[in-house]
Amino acid sequence: MSTLLSATLTAPRSLADAMLNLTDTLSGLSLDVGEDSSNTDNYRYTFFLSPDAKPELLSALSSIVETSPSFDDVDTSIDYIAKNRELFPPLVIGPYFIARNDEDAPADLIKLDIMPNRAFGSGEHATTTGCLLGYMHLMEQRSTPFTSGLDFGAGSGILAIASAKRDGTPFVCIDNDEPSVEINIQNGQLNGVADKLTCYEGEVPPSDQQFDLVFANILLQPLLELSKPLTACTAQGGSLILSGFTTDQAEQIEACYSALGLKKVWQHEHAHWVAQVWQHA
């Protein structure tokens, strides 16, 4: 019998939090979330688990979705990390060269070493691009770098690392996934900005600090639920960059954050994903 199974199903994007929560409640379960090319309202969810955990996963999924996943044996003799890295060529976003396999960067670009891993944010997703473009838009308007930053839902830490490496901005990086925090720390070391990053596991933005640059590239529901603490930790004169929601969800974000006294000053859309910059009115 295979020592590892994959279980794949397509389901609405709105269920992403519930699916992710299963990795906290079921032992030894991991999750990969990908785009569903046939339906932009869905994600393709793939769980990895031991065969013994199959009944428990099916029971947990039955309370979330009506459809059952398809199960496949995983060939553990294959180096899936190496195979996966072949699918991630380097990216260029503005002044950044994002190396996913330690490629050499052109001399005129800022190299970000972000190896493909389980933490979200290796650079290819439209939300990451949107946040970086929002940050670059802000820097075009400023004569000085930001003095403090928060990357909430930091994942790989790519956004904080990009700012720290370009301008030396110190960042607090928070993620609710312990392995992602470890990967964030490793990426900070790899990029020579470990001294600029304070990384820890957490569920909410800090209530006792304010930052003049805040990234929150997460999902619609947590953006709505955490709108007050995210607004509160954005300093007067600072900027809040939001992403992780789609064009059809943007109206909910705008109604929520406008009601808290913020104004939208910039927006980027690509592949149905939206990134916005907000500031205190």
C-alpha positions as CSV (number, residue, x, y, z in Angstrom):
1,M,0.0,0.0,0.0
2,S,1.2,3.5,-0.8
3,T,2.5,5.5,2.2
4,L,1.0,8.7,0.9
5,L,-2.3,9.6,-0.8
6,S,-3.5,12.7,-2.5
7,A,-7.1,13.7,-2.4
8,T,-8.3,16.3,-4.9
9,L,-11.5,18.2,-5.3
10,T,-12.7,21.5,-6.7
11,A,-14.9,23.7,-4.5
12,P,-15.7,27.4,-4.1
13,R,-13.0,29.8,-3.1
14,S,-15.1,30.9,-0.1
15,L,-14.3,27.5,1.5
16,A,-10.6,28.1,1.5
17,D,-10.5,28.9,5.2
18,A,-12.5,25.9,6.2
19,M,-10.3,23.7,4.1
20,L,-7.1,25.2,5.6
21,N,-8.6,24.7,9.1
22,L,-8.6,20.9,8.4
23,T,-4.8,20.9,8.4
24,D,-4.9,22.2,12.0
25,T,-7.5,19.7,13.2
26,L,-6.4,16.5,11.4
27,S,-2.9,15.1,12.2
28,G,-0.4,14.8,9.4
29,L,-2.6,16.5,6.8
30,S,-1.2,19.1,4.3
31,L,-3.0,21.1,1.7
32,D,-2.1,22.6,-1.7
33,V,-4.5,25.2,-3.2
34,G,-4.4,26.0,-6.9
35,E,-6.5,27.8,-9.5
36,D,-9.3,25.9,-11.3
37,S,-8.8,26.8,-14.9
38,S,-12.4,25.8,-15.8
39,N,-14.1,27.9,-13.2
40,T,-12.7,31.1,-11.7
41,D,-15.1,30.9,-8.8
42,N,-13.4,27.7,-7.6
43,Y,-10.1,26.5,-6.2
44,R,-8.5,23.1,-6.8
45,Y,-7.8,21.7,-3.3
46,T,-5.3,18.8,-3.0
47,F,-4.8,17.2,0.4
48,F,-1.8,14.9,1.2
49,L,-2.4,12.3,3.8
50,S,-1.5,8.8,5.0
51,P,-4.0,6.0,3.9
52,D,-5.0,5.6,7.6
53,A,-6.3,9.2,7.7
54,K,-8.7,8.7,4.7
55,P,-11.8,8.0,6.7
56,E,-11.2,10.9,9.0
57,L,-10.7,13.3,6.1
58,L,-13.9,12.1,4.3
59,S,-15.9,12.6,7.5
60,A,-14.5,16.1,8.0
61,L,-15.1,17.1,4.3
62,S,-18.7,15.8,4.4
63,S,-19.6,18.7,6.7
64,I,-18.1,21.2,4.3
65,V,-18.8,20.0,0.7
66,E,-21.3,17.6,-0.9
67,T,-18.8,16.1,-3.3
68,S,-16.1,13.6,-2.4
69,P,-12.5,14.0,-3.5
70,S,-10.7,11.7,-5.9
71,F,-7.9,9.7,-4.3
72,D,-4.6,8.8,-5.9
73,D,-1.4,7.1,-4.7
74,V,1.6,9.4,-4.5
75,D,4.8,8.0,-5.8
76,T,7.2,8.9,-3.0
77,S,10.2,7.9,-5.0
78,I,9.9,11.1,-7.0
79,D,11.5,14.2,-5.8
80,Y,8.4,16.4,-6.1
81,I,10.2,19.5,-4.7
82,A,12.8,19.3,-7.5
83,K,10.1,18.5,-10.1
84,N,8.0,21.4,-8.8
85,R,10.9,23.8,-9.0
86,E,11.2,23.1,-12.8
87,L,7.8,24.6,-13.2
88,F,8.9,27.9,-11.5
89,P,11.2,30.0,-13.8
90,P,12.5,33.3,-12.5
91,L,10.1,36.3,-12.6
92,V,10.6,40.0,-13.2
93,I,8.2,42.4,-11.5
94,G,9.3,46.0,-11.7
95,P,12.8,46.3,-10.3
96,Y,12.7,42.8,-8.8
97,F,14.1,39.6,-10.2
98,I,12.5,36.7,-8.3
99,A,14.7,33.7,-8.4
100,R,13.0,30.5,-7.5
101,N,16.0,28.2,-8.3
102,D,18.9,30.5,-7.3
103,E,19.4,31.9,-10.8
104,D,21.7,34.9,-11.3
105,A,19.9,38.3,-11.5
106,P,20.8,41.0,-14.0
107,A,22.9,43.7,-12.4
108,D,20.2,46.4,-12.6
109,L,17.6,44.4,-10.8
110,I,17.0,43.5,-7.1
111,K,17.3,39.8,-6.6
112,L,14.7,38.1,-4.4
113,D,15.5,34.4,-3.6
114,I,12.2,32.8,-2.9
115,M,12.3,29.1,-3.3
116,P,9.0,27.2,-4.1
117,N,7.8,25.8,-0.8
118,R,4.5,25.2,1.1
119,A,4.4,28.8,2.2
120,F,2.2,31.1,0.0
121,G,4.1,33.7,-2.1
122,S,6.7,32.5,-4.5
123,G,5.9,35.4,-6.8
124,E,3.7,34.0,-9.5
125,H,0.3,34.7,-8.1
126,A,-1.6,37.8,-9.3
127,T,-2.1,39.0,-5.7
128,T,1.6,39.0,-5.0
129,T,2.3,40.9,-8.2
130,G,-0.5,43.4,-7.3
131,C,0.9,44.0,-3.8
132,L,4.4,44.6,-5.2
133,L,3.0,47.0,-7.8
134,G,1.1,48.8,-5.1
135,Y,4.3,49.2,-3.1
136,M,6.2,50.5,-6.1
137,H,3.4,53.0,-6.8
138,L,3.7,54.3,-3.3
139,M,7.5,54.6,-3.5
140,E,7.1,56.7,-6.6
141,Q,5.1,59.2,-4.6
142,R,7.6,59.3,-1.7
143,S,11.0,60.9,-1.2
144,T,11.9,58.7,1.7
145,P,11.5,55.0,2.5
146,F,8.9,53.7,4.9
147,T,10.1,53.5,8.5
148,S,8.2,50.4,9.7
149,G,6.2,47.7,8.1
150,L,3.7,44.9,8.9
151,D,3.3,41.9,6.6
152,F,0.1,40.2,7.9
153,G,-0.4,36.7,6.5
154,A,3.2,36.9,5.4
155,G,3.5,33.4,4.0
156,S,7.0,33.2,2.4
157,G,7.7,36.8,3.5
158,I,8.2,37.9,-0.1
159,L,6.5,41.3,0.4
160,A,8.4,42.2,3.5
161,I,11.7,41.0,2.0
162,A,11.1,43.0,-1.1
163,S,10.7,46.2,0.9
164,A,13.5,45.5,3.4
165,K,15.9,44.6,0.6
166,R,15.0,47.7,-1.5
167,D,14.8,50.3,1.3
168,G,15.9,48.7,4.5
169,T,12.4,48.9,6.0
170,P,12.1,46.8,9.2
171,F,9.1,44.5,9.2
172,V,7.0,42.5,11.6
173,C,5.8,39.4,9.7
174,I,2.9,37.4,11.1
175,D,1.3,34.2,9.8
176,N,-1.1,31.7,11.4
177,D,0.8,28.7,10.0
178,E,3.9,27.7,12.0
179,P,5.8,26.1,9.0
180,S,5.2,29.3,7.0
181,V,6.8,31.4,9.8
182,E,9.9,29.1,9.7
183,I,10.1,29.5,5.9
184,N,9.7,33.3,6.2
185,I,12.7,33.3,8.6
186,Q,14.7,31.1,6.3
187,N,13.9,33.4,3.3
188,G,15.0,36.4,5.3
189,Q,18.3,34.8,6.0
190,L,18.7,33.7,2.4
191,N,18.1,37.3,1.2
192,G,20.4,38.9,3.8
193,V,17.6,40.8,5.6
194,A,17.1,38.6,8.6
195,D,18.0,41.5,10.9
196,K,15.1,43.5,9.4
197,L,12.4,40.9,10.0
198,T,10.6,39.9,13.2
199,C,8.6,36.8,12.4
200,Y,6.1,35.0,14.6
201,E,2.9,32.9,14.5
202,G,-0.3,34.8,15.2
203,E,-4.0,35.2,14.3
204,V,-4.5,39.0,14.5
205,P,-2.5,42.2,13.8
206,P,-0.7,43.6,16.8
207,S,-2.9,46.0,18.9
208,D,0.0,47.9,20.5
209,Q,1.9,49.0,17.3
210,Q,1.3,51.2,14.3
211,F,3.1,50.9,11.0
212,D,3.4,53.3,8.0
213,L,3.2,50.4,5.6
214,V,0.9,47.4,6.0
215,F,0.5,44.4,3.7
216,A,-2.5,42.1,4.1
217,N,-2.5,39.6,1.2
218,I,-5.0,37.1,2.6
219,L,-8.6,36.1,1.8
220,L,-11.9,38.0,1.7
221,Q,-13.3,36.8,5.0
222,P,-10.3,37.5,7.2
223,L,-9.9,40.9,5.5
224,L,-13.5,41.7,6.5
225,E,-13.2,40.2,10.0
226,L,-9.9,41.9,10.7
227,S,-10.7,45.3,9.1
228,K,-10.7,47.2,12.3
229,P,-7.4,46.0,13.7
230,L,-5.7,46.3,10.3
231,T,-7.0,49.9,10.1
232,A,-6.0,50.6,13.6
233,C,-2.4,49.4,13.1
234,T,-2.0,51.6,10.0
235,A,-0.5,54.9,11.1
236,Q,-1.9,58.2,10.1
237,G,-0.1,59.1,6.8
238,G,0.6,55.4,6.3
239,S,-0.7,53.0,3.7
240,L,-2.5,49.7,3.8
241,I,-2.1,47.4,0.8
242,L,-4.9,44.8,0.6
243,S,-5.2,41.8,-1.7
244,G,-6.4,38.2,-1.8
245,F,-9.9,39.0,-3.1
246,T,-11.5,38.9,-6.6
247,T,-13.2,41.6,-8.7
248,D,-16.7,40.4,-7.7
249,Q,-15.7,40.7,-4.0
250,A,-14.1,44.2,-4.2
251,E,-17.4,46.0,-3.5
252,Q,-17.5,44.3,0.0
253,I,-14.0,45.3,0.7
254,E,-14.6,48.9,-0.3
255,A,-17.8,49.3,1.7
256,C,-16.0,47.8,4.8
257,Y,-12.9,49.9,4.7
258,S,-14.6,53.1,3.6
259,A,-16.9,52.9,6.6
260,L,-13.7,52.8,8.8
261,G,-12.6,56.2,7.5
262,L,-10.1,55.0,4.9
263,K,-9.9,56.0,1.2
264,K,-8.8,53.9,-1.7
265,V,-6.0,55.7,-3.6
266,W,-4.9,52.9,-6.0
267,Q,-6.1,49.7,-7.5
268,H,-4.7,46.9,-9.7
269,E,-6.6,44.1,-11.3
270,H,-5.3,41.0,-13.1
271,A,-6.8,37.5,-13.7
272,H,-9.9,38.4,-11.6
273,W,-7.7,39.3,-8.6
274,V,-7.6,42.7,-7.0
275,A,-4.9,44.7,-5.1
276,Q,-5.8,48.0,-3.5
277,V,-3.9,50.7,-1.5
278,W,-5.8,52.4,1.3
279,Q,-4.9,55.5,3.4
280,H,-6.6,57.4,6.2
281,A,-8.9,60.0,4.8
